[in-house]
Amino acid sequence: MDVNEALMRYKQFLYSEKGLSHASIEAYFSDIDIFHNYFNVSDTSEYLGLYLNEFVALQAQQGYKASTIVRRYSAIRNYYKFLINEGLYFDELPNIEIPKPAKTLPSVLSEDEVNALLDAPNLSEPDEKRDKAMLEVMYASGLRVSELINLEKSQVNFNQQLLRIRGKGNKERIIPIGEFALSYLNDYVTDVRIDNVGAKSNYVFLTKYGEPMSRQYFHRIIKKYAARAGIEKNVTPHTLRHSFATHLLENGAQLRIVQTLLGHTTVATTQIYTHVSSKRILSVYDLYTKNK
């Protein structure tokens, strides 16, 4: 079968059967396209084994991170598993030894740094009033950036102080949101958003032109306020999510509760935050003992 036709079928499968978002599907296809374009693969009958071995070796030689190689390898294997199940590819998938990515602890902010970041927006400016609401909601709920920018009005229950989030794999979870963050969200919705062009949009957070916000747009926003707050760490939207989880654990939250709030499928994914918390405790202890 022609590769383009096979890819269309795979895209439909990921969207309708797996419930993946368009952003996730595009990320998978970007990795598959790199593989196809490198070897000029045009038909699904072409033998995968030699190509995949060479591809992994070349990726390593070109200096790509182990995590990138693993991600691309996984995307390609999953695609070919689909082809096998559909009767479009008939050879066995090769077993290739690939480098294991080093486990890195996520970067987190201290509670003082978070407070400085949240206080950075100027509430006399309409756009910054929106930004303040976004930062407060993200830190209060631990949302992924995609969940934040795609938040719709129907997902916010002001009376019950709850967010109804549809996350990865189209799985729904209910997240309580504190009164403090909710008040800033309400101020934005009633004082700023209603005046925006295109305020009839279902999305909560809009640009000043009334358009939905992109990930890149919010990335620039959080960078601006981190610089204004004098934070020297590399702060990204995901940093607030990491900080949310770490601070919960440091203040006695159970791991399973944090797992549920973050929308992790397995507790093993959440487990990394216990290492972050332990590392921070040890660093504080070391500093304390040195100053005695």
For each residue, the residues with C-beta under 8 A, 3 or more apart:
1: 5 6 43 44 45 88
2: 5 6 42 43 44
3: 6 7 36 41 42 43 44
4: 7 8
5: 1 2 8 9
6: 1 2 3 9 10 44 83 88
7: 3 4 10 11 29 32
8: 4 5 11 12
9: 5 6 12 13 86
10: 6 7 13 14 79 82 83
11: 7 8 14 15 25 29
12: 8 9 15 16
13: 9 10 16 17 18 82
14: 10 11 17 18 20 24 25 28
15: 11 12 18 19 20 22 25
16: 12 13 19
17: 13 14
18: 13 14 15 169
19: 15 16 169 170
20: 14 15 24 25 28 168 169 170
21: 24 25 146 168
22: 15 25 26
23: 26 27 146 215
24: 14 20 21 27 28 168
25: 11 14 15 20 21 22 28 29
26: 22 23 29 30
27: 23 24 30 31
28: 14 20 24 25 31 32 75 78 79
29: 7 11 25 26 32 33
30: 26 27 33 34
31: 27 28 34 35 71 72 75 76
32: 7 28 29 35 36 75 76 79
33: 29 30 36 37
34: 30 31 37 38 72
35: 31 32 38 39 41 51 52 55 72 76
36: 3 32 33 39 40 41
37: 33 34 40
38: 34 35 55 58
39: 35 36 51 54 55
40: 36 37
41: 3 35 36 46 51
42: 2 3 46
43: 1 2 3 46
44: 1 2 3 6 83 88 89
45: 1 89 90
46: 41 42 43 51
47: 50 51 91
48: 51 52 80 89 91 93 94
49: 52 53 91 94
50: 47 53 54
51: 35 39 41 46 47 48 54 55
52: 35 48 49 55 56 73 76 94 96
53: 49 50 56 57 94 96
54: 39 50 51 57 58
55: 35 38 39 51 52 58 59 72 76
56: 52 53 59 60 69 73 96 98
57: 53 54 60 61
58: 38 54 55 61 62
59: 55 56 62 64 68 69 72
60: 56 57 63 64 69 99
61: 57 58
62: 58 59
63: 60
64: 59 60 68 69
65: 68 69 101
66: 69 70 98 99 100 101 102
67: 70 71 101
68: 59 64 65 71 72
69: 56 59 60 64 65 66 72 73 98 99
70: 66 67 73 74 98 99 100 101
71: 31 67 68 74 75
72: 31 34 35 55 59 68 69 75 76
73: 52 56 69 70 76 77 96 98
74: 70 71 77 78
75: 28 31 32 71 72 78 79
76: 31 32 35 52 55 72 73 79 80
77: 73 74 80 81 93
78: 28 74 75 81 82
79: 10 28 32 75 76 82 83
80: 48 76 77 83 84 89 93
81: 77 78 84 85 93
82: 10 13 78 79 85 86
83: 6 10 44 79 80 86 88 89
84: 80 81 87 88 89 90 93
85: 81 82
86: 9 82 83
87: 84 90
88: 1 6 44 83 84
89: 44 45 48 80 83 84
90: 45 84 87
91: 47 48 49
92:
93: 48 77 80 81 84
94: 48 49 52 53
95:
96: 52 53 56 73
97:
98: 56 66 69 70 73
99: 60 66 69 70
100: 66 70
101: 65 66 67 70
102: 66
103: 272
104:
105: 272 275 276 279
106: 238 239 242 246 272 273 276
107: 233 234 235 239 242
108: 239 242 243 246 247 276 280
109: 113 114 117 231 233 235 239 240 243
110: 113 114
111: 114 115 247
112: 115 116
113: 109 110 116 117 229 231 233
114: 109 110 111 117 118 139 240 243 247
115: 111 112 118 119
116: 112 113 119 120 229 230 231
117: 109 113 114 120 135 222 225 226 229 231 235 240
118: 114 115 132 135 136 139
119: 115 116 229
120: 116 117 225 226 228 229
121: 125 128 129 131 132 135 225
122: 125 128
123: 128 129 132
124: 128
125: 121 122 128 129
126: 129 130 191 192 195 208
127: 130 131 192 208
128: 121 122 123 124 125 131 132
129: 121 123 125 126 132 133 187 188 191 192
130: 126 127 133 134 188 192 193 205 206
131: 121 127 128 134 135 221 225
132: 118 121 123 128 129 135 136 184 188
133: 129 130 136 137 181 184 185 187 188 189 205
134: 130 131 137 138 148 205 218 221
135: 117 118 121 131 132 138 139 222 225 240
136: 118 132 133 139 140 180 181 184 185
137: 133 134 140 141 143 148 151 163 177 181 184 185
138: 134 135 141 142 143 145 148 237 240 241 244
139: 114 118 135 136 142 181 240 243 244
140: 136 137 177 178 180 181 244
141: 137 138 163 165 175 177 181 244 261
142: 138 139 175 240 241 244 245 248 261 262
143: 137 138 147 148 151 163 165 175 241
144: 147 148 167 168 238 241 263
145: 138 148 149 215 218 219 237 238 241
146: 21 23 149 150 215
147: 143 144 150 151 165 166 167
148: 134 137 138 143 144 145 151 205 218 237
149: 145 146 203 205 212 213 214 215 217 218
150: 146 147 203 212
151: 137 143 147 148 155 156 163 165 203 204 205
152: 155 202 203 204
153: 156 202 203 204
154: 164 202
155: 151 152 163 164 165 166 204
156: 151 153 163 185 204
157: 160 161 162 163 164
158: 161 182 186
159:
160: 157
161: 157 158 176 177 178 179 182
162: 157 174 175 176 177
163: 137 141 143 151 155 156 157 174 175 176 177
164: 154 155 157 172 173 174
165: 141 143 147 151 155 172 173 174 175 263
166: 147 155 170 171 172
167: 144 147 170 171 172 173 263
168: 20 21 24 144 171 263 265
169: 18 19 20 265
170: 19 20 166 167
171: 166 167 168 263 265
172: 164 165 166 167
173: 164 165 167 260 261 263
174: 162 163 164 165
175: 141 142 143 162 163 165 261
176: 161 162 163
177: 137 140 141 161 162 163 181 182 185
178: 140 161 181 182
179: 161 182 183
180: 136 140 183 184
181: 133 136 137 139 140 141 177 178 184 185
182: 158 161 177 178 179 185 186
183: 179 180 186 187
184: 132 133 136 137 180 181 187 188
185: 133 136 137 156 177 181 182 188 189 204
186: 158 182 183 189 190
187: 129 133 183 184 190 191 192
188: 129 130 132 133 184 185 191 192 193
189: 133 185 186 192 193 194 204
190: 186 187 193 194
191: 126 129 187 188 194 195
192: 126 127 129 130 187 188 189 195 196
193: 130 188 189 190 196 199 204 205 206
194: 189 190 191 199
195: 126 191 192 199
196: 192 193 199 206 207 208 209 210
197: 209 210
198: 201 206 209 210 211
199: 193 194 195 196 206 210
200:
201: 198 206 210 211 212
202: 152 153 154
203: 149 150 151 152 153 206 212 213
204: 151 152 153 155 156 185 189 193
205: 130 133 134 148 149 151 193 212 213
206: 130 193 196 198 199 201 203 209 210 211 212 213
207: 196 210 211 212 213 217
208: 126 127 196
209: 196 197 198 206
210: 196 197 198 199 201 206 207
211: 198 201 206 207
212: 149 150 201 203 205 206 207
213: 149 203 205 206 207 217 218
214: 149 217 218
215: 23 145 146 149 218 219 237
216: 219 220
217: 149 207 213 214 220 221
218: 134 145 148 149 213 214 215 221 222 237
219: 145 215 216 222 223 236 237
220: 216 217 223 224
221: 131 134 217 218 224 225
222: 117 135 218 219 225 226 235 236 237 239 240
223: 219 220 226 227 235
224: 220 221 227 228
225: 117 120 121 131 135 221 222 228 229
226: 117 120 222 223 229 231 233 235
227: 223 224 230 231
228: 120 224 225
229: 113 116 117 119 120 225 226
230: 116 227
231: 109 113 116 117 226 227 235
232:
233: 107 109 113 226 239
234: 107 239
235: 107 109 117 222 223 226 231 239
236: 219 222 239
237: 138 145 148 215 218 219 222 240 241
238: 106 144 145 241 242
239: 106 107 108 109 222 233 234 235 236 242 243
240: 109 114 117 135 138 139 142 222 237 243 244
241: 138 142 143 144 145 237 238 244 245 262
242: 106 107 108 238 239 245 246 273 276
243: 108 109 114 139 239 240 246 247
244: 138 139 140 141 142 240 241 247 248
245: 142 241 242 248 249 258 261 262 270 273
246: 106 108 242 243 249 250 273 276 277 280
247: 108 111 114 243 244 250 251
248: 142 244 245 251 253 257 258 261
249: 245 246 252 253 255 258 273 274 277
250: 246 247 277 280 281
251: 247 248
252: 249
253: 248 249 257 258
254: 257 258
255: 249 258 259 267 270 271 274
256: 259 260 267
257: 248 253 254 260 261
258: 245 248 249 253 254 255 261 262 270 273
259: 255 256 262 264 266 267 269 270
260: 173 256 257 263
261: 141 142 173 175 245 248 257 258
262: 142 241 245 258 259 269 270
263: 144 165 167 168 171 173 260
264: 259 267 269 270
265: 168 169 171 269
266: 259 269 270
267: 255 256 259 264 270 271
268: 271
269: 259 262 264 265 266 272
270: 245 255 258 259 262 264 266 267 273
271: 255 267 268 274 275
272: 103 105 106 269 275 276
273: 106 242 245 246 249 258 270 276 277
274: 249 255 271 277 278
275: 105 271 272 278 279
276: 105 106 108 242 246 272 273 279 280
277: 246 249 250 273 274 280 281
278: 274 275 281 282
279: 105 275 276 282 283
280: 108 246 250 276 277 283 284
281: 250 277 278 284 285
282: 278 279 285 286
283: 279 280 286 287
284: 280 281 287 288
285: 281 282 288 289
286: 282 283 289 290
287: 283 284 290 291
288: 284 285 291 292
289: 285 286 292
290: 286 287
291: 287 288
292: 288 289
